[in-house]
């Protein structure tokens, strides 16, 4: 069985996502699509809308996973929404620091 990833809307709000599992080459496209859909919904709700992504349940992330987060955040920004990440574990924080990526946490 391959890596598993779960993406849930928090309290039924399509702009609040809770992510758990592994973000890798197999699951990153699914995460990217969900984040971009959430950004589009935030834009349709009006300017200044934000997408909140809880990563506290993420157990593993590879380079493709990091790319999906960065590209989705850039997509949201270009569309006029903001994307915030919460629950960023020390391991993911370390990866972000090593790769010099600057997600809004």
C-alpha angles and dihedrals in degrees: 000000000000130000117303127221128181124195117188132180108237112233089348091293110138090207095057113070131182114201124196135172130029126338108202142129091297099047103029095085090056091050092046091052092049093049093048091049089051090050091051090051090049091053092049088052091060141273118311093033116144137206115219118203119192109206097175091111095053110114099179138015129181133191093278089052091052090050091052091054094047095045092047091051090050090048091053091049093050090049091052101256131108127229123209126189122210133180092037105173123223090253093055091043088055091051091050091050094047093049092042092236117153113207117172105254 
